[in-house]
Amino acid sequence: MNKTIKLIWDAIRGTEKDFTSGSINRAIVLLSIPMILEMVMESTFAVVDIYFVGKIGENAINTVGLTESVLMLVYSLAIGLAMGATAMISRRIGEKKPEEAANVAVQAIMLSATIAIIVGALGFYFAEDILRMMGASDEMISSGIGYTKIIFATNIVIMLIFLLNGVFRGAGDASIAMRVLWLSNGLNIILDPIFIFGFGPIPAFGVEGAAIATTIGRGTGVLFQLYILFNGSSIIKISIRYFKVQLKVIWRLIDIGSGSFFQFFIGSASWIFMTYIISNNFSEMVLSGYIISIRVIIFTILPSWGIANAAATLVGQNLGAKQPERAEKSVWRSAFFNMIFMVTVSIIFFTNAEFIIGIFSNKPEVIQAGVQSLKIIIGGYLFFAYGMVLSQAFNGAGDTYTPTAINFVAFWMIQIPLAWYLVNQGYGPPGVYWSIFFSESILALICIYVFRLGRWKKVEI
């Protein structure tokens, strides 16, 4: 028991950065625990945020859901660059080249900031058109456009918090990434009810208050990240002298990051299309139920991404240290642990679906839609567990194009056409939910087959 407690405490403190030797199980635990705790806070925020927004009404829930569906494209940019940075930095750390890793981090920061400014300006200007394109009613637009404008205008903090945590994870500093999200999302959760409903001299901003709280929370997290990188204890230490544009590094980041971007873009676009199908074919109550169920699903998916991210770091560092077999063994162990976690959660959610969805709404149509969505989608958790770990393993090796191709087949050639067909054949909202179940399961099976081929071991970055 004392050894277990010490291991958990070592993981939270982040005492080890190099995972190219020693016990693989220990390495997975040391990396996974802070990454899981990081994602637990992210998923807790997602649920708490929609809980407070739900107190305003269905229009507020739907505005947040439609805006975030489009923002998933922005997240795809951030995640793509973060994955590129993670792959390059973990490889440099495995090669014992921390200064080159720091240089990669700075080039990634400059690139992300530039993209965020452009995206923010476009999103702010076209906010109303974006909501209308997604099927929002005039009432929904008039009450929620402020939220959409704020979120787009300040998307730079979202971009940077994703990117810089990718930098820390690549360096093996998973505990720092954990502290960043606990700080930013903890602050966000505290500020949500204050800015949404008002407190003392602070007026009630309604749904716009959720955007203000998010901006303050994420912005604080970014400042903390930059402080650590310039002055802290991270293995990655940056200084002003690194802030010179180096096109060779930037193009390599773009090359690896573009694969990750298109990978997540394909997945995000499919989620947007699922939301679009529901919002244009069914009632706003059904849309609310679906959005709530997705937030609940995110509550478990994000901690699982913590384990998947640990696998990516282990792959990168061990390939850098010329130990491909250790990298492969780390991935299969991580996937097995992830499967145990997700199957356990699916049983809990399936048997308590009505209660869980009822926390966020007391309207029967919303609850019915949410329960249907939740029960069908979590049925594929066994496959999801392996799919997400193996996809991240490819990314950690710098092979971002293989999971991109797999995502294209699973989401755009199976999920979207199947959802459209089932809805038009009269299967109703469950047709959308079943298409998600089948496509995610097929994605996992393809990942398992391609991963076993072993081509990812030969990727040079």
Secondary structure, DSSP 4 states (H G I P E B T S, - for coil): -HHHHHHHHHHHHT-----SSS-HHHHHHHHHHHHHHHHHHHHHHHHHHHHHHHTT-HHHHHHHHHHHHHHHHHHHHHHHHHHHHHHHHHHHHHTT-HHHHHHHHHHHHHHHHHHHHHHHHHHHHTHHHHHHHTT--HHHHHHHHHHHHHHHHTHHHHHHHHHHHHHHHHTT-HHHHHHHHHHHHHHHHHHHHHHHH-BTTB---THHHHHHHHHHHHHHHHHHHHHHHHHSS-S----GGG-S--HHHHHHHHHHHHHHHHHHHHHHHHHHHHHHHHHHHS-HHHHHHHHHHHHHHHHHHHHHHHHHHHHHHHHHHHHHTT-HHHHHHHHHHHHHHHHHHHHHHHHHHHHTHHHHHHTT---HHHHHHHHHHHHHHGGGHHHHHHHHHHHHHHHHTT--HHHHHHHIIIIIIIIHHHHHHHHHTT--HHHHHHHHHHHHHHHHHHHHHHHHH-GGGG---
